Amino acid sequence: MPLKKKIKKKIKKKAASLPVIGWREWVSFPDLGIDEIKAKVDTGARTSSLHISKAHLNRDSRKIEFMVHPKQRSSKPEIFASARVMEHRSVKSSNGESSLRPVIKTTLNIGGIKHDIELTLVNRDLMGFRLLLGREAIRKYYLVDTGKSFLTSKKAGVKK
């Protein structure tokens, strides 16, 4: 069998073993104390973004403290979180404007599968979802069925 066919076969076999998620899912961030937040899975976006407010960057810019409001269109509950800032990255939003955002590394949990992702922090008040999961967060871990939603249970750590 030619090498190209072997590689394609191996990729198909690997993809078939990945769990399937929908274009919307309940997820959690255990390191940040967020038990559940509704995410929009966006394979067109490279980076993932979490809605935050009341952010305070420490003097040395290595740690950020912030509030998370995990429920859409609500300021309650407020979850206080903090994380080490990896870097500040220029990110182009859906409206074409670029902004410099802090980037953190944290653990994502979808349906009991946990892995570390990079997450940009930004005010997403005007957006429909408090969390956008980009392709870098989901590649190698999940397949996305764009016609379905909530294929994992509301409690992100428990598979349906």
MIDOSE-1310 file (N, C-alpha, C; in nm, 2 decimals, decimal comma, always signed):
residues 160
mplk	+0,09/-0,12/+0,00/+0,00/+0,00/+0,00/+0,09/+0,12/+0,00; +0,06/+0,22/-0,09/+0,14/+0,34/-0,09/+0,13/+0,42/+0,04; +0,24/+0,49/+0,07/+0,25/+0,57/+0,20/+0,13/+0,67/+0,22; +0,09/+0,73/+0,11/-0,02/+0,83/+0,12/-0,15/+0,77/+0,16
kkik	-0,18/+0,65/+0,11/-0,30/+0,57/+0,15/-0,29/+0,53/+0,29; -0,18/+0,49/+0,34/-0,16/+0,44/+0,48/-0,19/+0,56/+0,57; -0,13/+0,67/+0,54/-0,15/+0,79/+0,62/-0,30/+0,83/+0,63; -0,37/+0,83/+0,52/-0,51/+0,86/+0,51/-0,59/+0,76/+0,59
kkik	-0,56/+0,64/+0,58/-0,63/+0,53/+0,66/-0,61/+0,55/+0,81; -0,49/+0,58/+0,85/-0,46/+0,61/+0,99/-0,53/+0,73/+1,04; -0,54/+0,84/+0,96/-0,61/+0,96/+1,01/-0,76/+0,93/+1,02; -0,82/+0,85/+0,93/-0,97/+0,82/+0,94/-0,99/+0,73/+1,06
kkaa	-0,90/+0,64/+1,09/-0,92/+0,55/+1,21/-0,92/+0,63/+1,33; -0,82/+0,73/+1,34/-0,81/+0,81/+1,46/-0,93/+0,90/+1,47; -0,98/+0,96/+1,36/-1,10/+1,05/+1,37/-1,22/+0,97/+1,41; -1,23/+0,85/+1,37/-1,35/+0,77/+1,41/-1,36/+0,74/+1,56
slpv	-1,24/+0,75/+1,62/-1,24/+0,72/+1,77/-1,26/+0,84/+1,85; -1,27/+0,96/+1,79/-1,29/+1,08/+1,87/-1,44/+1,10/+1,90; -1,46/+1,16/+2,02/-1,60/+1,18/+2,06/-1,66/+1,30/+1,98; -1,79/+1,30/+1,96/-1,85/+1,40/+1,88/-1,92/+1,50/+1,97
igwr	-1,90/+1,63/+1,94/-1,97/+1,74/+2,01/-2,05/+1,82/+1,91; -2,15/+1,89/+1,96/-2,23/+1,98/+1,88/-2,17/+2,12/+1,87; -2,24/+2,21/+1,80/-2,20/+2,34/+1,78/-2,22/+2,43/+1,91; -2,30/+2,37/+2,00/-2,31/+2,43/+2,13/-2,29/+2,32/+2,23
ewvs	-2,22/+2,35/+2,34/-2,20/+2,24/+2,44/-2,19/+2,31/+2,58; -2,22/+2,23/+2,68/-2,19/+2,28/+2,82/-2,05/+2,23/+2,85; -1,97/+2,32/+2,91/-1,83/+2,28/+2,94/-1,80/+2,33/+3,08; -1,69/+2,29/+3,13/-1,64/+2,35/+3,26/-1,50/+2,38/+3,26
fpdl	-1,45/+2,47/+3,35/-1,31/+2,50/+3,37/-1,28/+2,48/+3,51; -1,24/+2,36/+3,55/-1,22/+2,33/+3,69/-1,12/+2,42/+3,76; -1,01/+2,46/+3,69/-0,91/+2,54/+3,75/-0,96/+2,68/+3,78; -1,06/+2,73/+3,71/-1,12/+2,86/+3,73/-1,24/+2,86/+3,82
gide	-1,28/+2,74/+3,86/-1,40/+2,73/+3,95/-1,53/+2,75/+3,87; -1,53/+2,73/+3,74/-1,65/+2,74/+3,66/-1,70/+2,60/+3,63; -1,82/+2,56/+3,70/-1,87/+2,43/+3,69/-1,95/+2,41/+3,56; -2,01/+2,51/+3,51/-2,08/+2,50/+3,38/-2,09/+2,63/+3,31
ikak	-2,07/+2,63/+3,18/-2,09/+2,75/+3,10/-2,12/+2,70/+2,96; -2,21/+2,77/+2,89/-2,25/+2,73/+2,76/-2,15/+2,79/+2,66; -2,10/+2,70/+2,57/-1,99/+2,74/+2,48/-2,05/+2,73/+2,33; -2,00/+2,82/+2,25/-2,03/+2,81/+2,11/-1,90/+2,75/+2,05
vdtg	-1,91/+2,64/+1,98/-1,80/+2,58/+1,92/-1,78/+2,64/+1,78; -1,67/+2,70/+1,75/-1,66/+2,78/+1,63/-1,53/+2,73/+1,56; -1,54/+2,64/+1,46/-1,42/+2,59/+1,39/-1,36/+2,70/+1,30; -1,43/+2,81/+1,28/-1,38/+2,91/+1,20/-1,29/+3,01/+1,28
arts	-1,30/+3,00/+1,41/-1,21/+3,09/+1,49/-1,09/+3,00/+1,54; -0,98/+3,06/+1,54/-0,86/+2,99/+1,58/-0,85/+2,98/+1,73; -0,87/+3,10/+1,80/-0,85/+3,11/+1,94/-0,98/+3,10/+2,01; -0,98/+3,06/+2,14/-1,09/+3,06/+2,23/-1,10/+3,18/+2,31
slhi	-1,22/+3,23/+2,34/-1,24/+3,35/+2,42/-1,34/+3,33/+2,53; -1,31/+3,38/+2,65/-1,40/+3,38/+2,76/-1,44/+3,52/+2,80; -1,57/+3,54/+2,83/-1,61/+3,67/+2,87/-1,57/+3,69/+3,02; -1,51/+3,81/+3,04/-1,47/+3,85/+3,18/-1,51/+3,99/+3,20
skah	-1,52/+4,03/+3,33/-1,54/+4,17/+3,37/-1,45/+4,19/+3,49; -1,44/+4,32/+3,53/-1,36/+4,36/+3,65/-1,22/+4,30/+3,65; -1,15/+4,31/+3,54/-1,02/+4,25/+3,54/-0,92/+4,34/+3,60; -0,83/+4,28/+3,67/-0,72/+4,35/+3,74/-0,59/+4,27/+3,71
lnrd	-0,50/+4,34/+3,63/-0,37/+4,28/+3,60/-0,27/+4,32/+3,71; -0,20/+4,23/+3,77/-0,10/+4,27/+3,87/+0,01/+4,35/+3,81; +0,08/+4,42/+3,89/+0,19/+4,51/+3,85/+0,29/+4,45/+3,75; +0,33/+4,33/+3,78/+0,43/+4,26/+3,69/+0,36/+4,20/+3,57
srki	+0,23/+4,21/+3,55/+0,15/+4,16/+3,44/+0,16/+4,01/+3,42; +0,19/+3,94/+3,53/+0,20/+3,80/+3,52/+0,08/+3,72/+3,58; +0,00/+3,80/+3,65/-0,12/+3,73/+3,70/-0,24/+3,83/+3,68; -0,36/+3,77/+3,64/-0,48/+3,85/+3,62/-0,59/+3,79/+3,71
efmv	-0,66/+3,88/+3,77/-0,78/+3,85/+3,85/-0,90/+3,90/+3,78; -1,01/+3,83/+3,78/-1,12/+3,87/+3,70/-1,25/+3,81/+3,75; -1,36/+3,86/+3,70/-1,49/+3,80/+3,73/-1,55/+3,73/+3,61; -1,61/+3,62/+3,62/-1,68/+3,55/+3,52/-1,83/+3,54/+3,55
hpkq	-1,91/+3,57/+3,45/-2,05/+3,56/+3,46/-2,09/+3,45/+3,36; -2,10/+3,32/+3,41/-2,12/+3,21/+3,32/-2,26/+3,20/+3,25; -2,36/+3,27/+3,30/-2,49/+3,27/+3,24/-2,51/+3,38/+3,14; -2,56/+3,34/+3,02/-2,58/+3,44/+2,92/-2,69/+3,54/+2,96
rssk	-2,66/+3,67/+2,92/-2,75/+3,78/+2,95/-2,78/+3,79/+3,10; -2,69/+3,76/+3,19/-2,71/+3,77/+3,33/-2,57/+3,81/+3,40; -2,58/+3,89/+3,50/-2,46/+3,93/+3,57/-2,45/+3,84/+3,70; -2,54/+3,75/+3,72/-2,53/+3,66/+3,83/-2,53/+3,52/+3,78
peif	-2,46/+3,43/+3,84/-2,37/+3,45/+3,95/-2,24/+3,51/+3,90; -2,16/+3,56/+3,99/-2,03/+3,61/+3,97/-1,93/+3,51/+4,02; -1,84/+3,47/+3,94/-1,73/+3,38/+3,99/-1,60/+3,45/+3,98; -1,53/+3,46/+4,09/-1,40/+3,52/+4,10/-1,30/+3,42/+4,05
asar	-1,21/+3,46/+3,97/-1,10/+3,37/+3,92/-0,97/+3,44/+3,90; -0,86/+3,37/+3,90/-0,73/+3,43/+3,87/-0,65/+3,32/+3,80; -0,55/+3,37/+3,72/-0,47/+3,28/+3,64/-0,34/+3,36/+3,61; -0,24/+3,28/+3,57/-0,11/+3,33/+3,53/-0,13/+3,37/+3,38
vmeh	-0,08/+3,49/+3,35/-0,09/+3,54/+3,21/+0,03/+3,48/+3,13; +0,01/+3,41/+3,02/+0,11/+3,35/+2,94/+0,17/+3,46/+2,85; +0,09/+3,54/+2,79/+0,13/+3,65/+2,70/+0,01/+3,74/+2,67; +0,03/+3,84/+2,60/-0,07/+3,93/+2,54/-0,07/+3,91/+2,39
rsvk	-0,19/+3,88/+2,33/-0,19/+3,84/+2,19/-0,29/+3,93/+2,12; -0,25/+3,97/+2,00/-0,34/+4,05/+1,91/-0,44/+3,95/+1,85; -0,57/+3,98/+1,87/-0,68/+3,89/+1,82/-0,77/+3,97/+1,73; -0,80/+3,92/+1,62/-0,90/+3,99/+1,53/-1,04/+3,94/+1,56
ssng	-1,13/+4,02/+1,60/-1,27/+3,98/+1,63/-1,35/+3,96/+1,50; -1,47/+3,91/+1,52/-1,56/+3,88/+1,41/-1,60/+4,01/+1,33; -1,59/+4,12/+1,39/-1,62/+4,25/+1,32/-1,49/+4,30/+1,25; -1,38/+4,23/+1,26/-1,26/+4,27/+1,19/-1,17/+4,36/+1,27
essl	-1,20/+4,40/+1,39/-1,12/+4,48/+1,47/-1,02/+4,40/+1,55; -0,89/+4,44/+1,57/-0,79/+4,37/+1,64/-0,78/+4,44/+1,78; -0,76/+4,35/+1,88/-0,74/+4,40/+2,02/-0,63/+4,31/+2,08; -0,56/+4,37/+2,18/-0,46/+4,30/+2,25/-0,52/+4,24/+2,38
rpvi	-0,52/+4,10/+2,39/-0,59/+4,03/+2,49/-0,49/+3,95/+2,58; -0,52/+3,94/+2,71/-0,44/+3,85/+2,79/-0,47/+3,70/+2,75; -0,37/+3,62/+2,76/-0,39/+3,47/+2,72/-0,35/+3,39/+2,85; -0,44/+3,30/+2,89/-0,41/+3,21/+3,00/-0,42/+3,07/+2,95
kttl	-0,36/+2,98/+3,03/-0,37/+2,84/+3,00/-0,45/+2,78/+3,11; -0,56/+2,70/+3,08/-0,64/+2,64/+3,18/-0,70/+2,51/+3,13; -0,76/+2,43/+3,22/-0,81/+2,30/+3,19/-0,96/+2,31/+3,14; -0,98/+2,26/+3,02/-1,12/+2,25/+2,97/-1,17/+2,11/+2,99
nigg	-1,30/+2,10/+3,03/-1,37/+1,97/+3,05/-1,49/+1,97/+2,97; -1,50/+1,88/+2,87/-1,62/+1,86/+2,79/-1,65/+1,71/+2,80; -1,77/+1,68/+2,86/-1,81/+1,54/+2,87/-1,71/+1,45/+2,94; -1,64/+1,50/+3,04/-1,54/+1,42/+3,11/-1,41/+1,41/+3,05
ikhd	-1,39/+1,47/+2,93/-1,26/+1,47/+2,87/-1,19/+1,60/+2,90; -1,08/+1,59/+2,97/-1,01/+1,72/+3,02/-0,88/+1,73/+2,95; -0,85/+1,86/+2,91/-0,72/+1,89/+2,85/-0,70/+2,04/+2,86; -0,57/+2,08/+2,86/-0,53/+2,22/+2,87/-0,56/+2,29/+2,74
ielt	-0,61/+2,42/+2,75/-0,62/+2,50/+2,63/-0,57/+2,64/+2,66; -0,55/+2,72/+2,56/-0,52/+2,86/+2,57/-0,65/+2,93/+2,55; -0,67/+3,03/+2,64/-0,79/+3,11/+2,64/-0,76/+3,25/+2,65; -0,82/+3,33/+2,55/-0,81/+3,48/+2,56/-0,92/+3,53/+2,65
lvnr	-0,89/+3,64/+2,72/-0,99/+3,70/+2,81/-1,03/+3,83/+2,75; -1,17/+3,85/+2,74/-1,22/+3,97/+2,68/-1,36/+3,99/+2,73; -1,41/+4,12/+2,72/-1,55/+4,14/+2,75/-1,63/+4,10/+2,62; -1,72/+4,01/+2,64/-1,81/+3,96/+2,53/-1,95/+3,99/+2,56
dlmg	-1,98/+4,10/+2,63/-2,11/+4,14/+2,66/-2,20/+4,15/+2,54; -2,15/+4,20/+2,43/-2,23/+4,22/+2,31/-2,25/+4,09/+2,23; -2,18/+3,98/+2,27/-2,19/+3,86/+2,19/-2,29/+3,77/+2,25; -2,34/+3,67/+2,17/-2,45/+3,58/+2,22/-2,40/+3,48/+2,32
frll	-2,28/+3,44/+2,32/-2,22/+3,34/+2,41/-2,11/+3,40/+2,49; -2,10/+3,35/+2,62/-2,00/+3,40/+2,71/-1,87/+3,33/+2,68; -1,87/+3,22/+2,60/-1,75/+3,14/+2,57/-1,75/+3,10/+2,43; -1,64/+3,12/+2,36/-1,63/+3,08/+2,22/-1,51/+2,98/+2,22
lgre	-1,53/+2,86/+2,18/-1,43/+2,76/+2,17/-1,38/+2,75/+2,02; -1,25/+2,79/+2,00/-1,20/+2,79/+1,87/-1,14/+2,65/+1,83; -1,09/+2,64/+1,71/-1,05/+2,51/+1,66/-0,92/+2,46/+1,73; -0,84/+2,55/+1,78/-0,72/+2,50/+1,85/-0,75/+2,43/+1,98
airk	-0,86/+2,46/+2,04/-0,91/+2,40/+2,17/-0,97/+2,26/+2,15; -1,02/+2,24/+2,02/-1,10/+2,11/+2,00/-1,02/+2,01/+1,91; -0,93/+2,06/+1,83/-0,86/+1,97/+1,74/-0,79/+1,86/+1,82; -0,78/+1,75/+1,76/-0,72/+1,63/+1,82/-0,80/+1,57/+1,94
yylv	-0,91/+1,63/+1,98/-0,99/+1,58/+2,09/-1,13/+1,55/+2,06; -1,19/+1,62/+1,96/-1,33/+1,61/+1,93/-1,36/+1,62/+1,78; -1,47/+1,56/+1,74/-1,52/+1,59/+1,61/-1,64/+1,68/+1,63; -1,68/+1,77/+1,54/-1,79/+1,86/+1,56/-1,90/+1,82/+1,46
dtgk	-2,02/+1,80/+1,51/-2,14/+1,78/+1,43/-2,21/+1,92/+1,43; -2,20/+1,99/+1,32/-2,25/+2,13/+1,32/-2,40/+2,14/+1,31; -2,47/+2,02/+1,29/-2,61/+2,02/+1,29/-2,68/+1,98/+1,43; -2,59/+1,96/+1,53/-2,65/+1,92/+1,66/-2,59/+2,00/+1,77
sflt	-2,66/+2,00/+1,88/-2,62/+2,08/+2,00/-2,63/+1,99/+2,12; -2,55/+2,02/+2,22/-2,56/+1,96/+2,35/-2,55/+1,81/+2,35; -2,45/+1,75/+2,29/-2,43/+1,61/+2,28/-2,37/+1,55/+2,41; -2,32/+1,64/+2,50/-2,28/+1,60/+2,63/-2,38/+1,66/+2,73
skka	-2,38/+1,61/+2,85/-2,48/+1,65/+2,95/-2,45/+1,79/+3,00; -2,55/+1,85/+3,07/-2,53/+1,99/+3,12/-2,42/+1,99/+3,22; -2,41/+1,89/+3,30/-2,29/+1,89/+3,39/-2,18/+1,83/+3,31; -2,08/+1,92/+3,28/-1,98/+1,89/+3,17/-1,90/+1,77/+3,20
gvkk	-1,89/+1,73/+3,33/-1,80/+1,62/+3,36/-1,87/+1,48/+3,34; -2,00/+1,48/+3,30/-2,08/+1,36/+3,29/-2,12/+1,34/+3,15; -2,09/+1,23/+3,08/-2,13/+1,21/+2,95/-2,27/+1,15/+2,95; -2,35/+1,20/+2,85/-2,49/+1,15/+2,83/-2,50/+1,00/+2,83
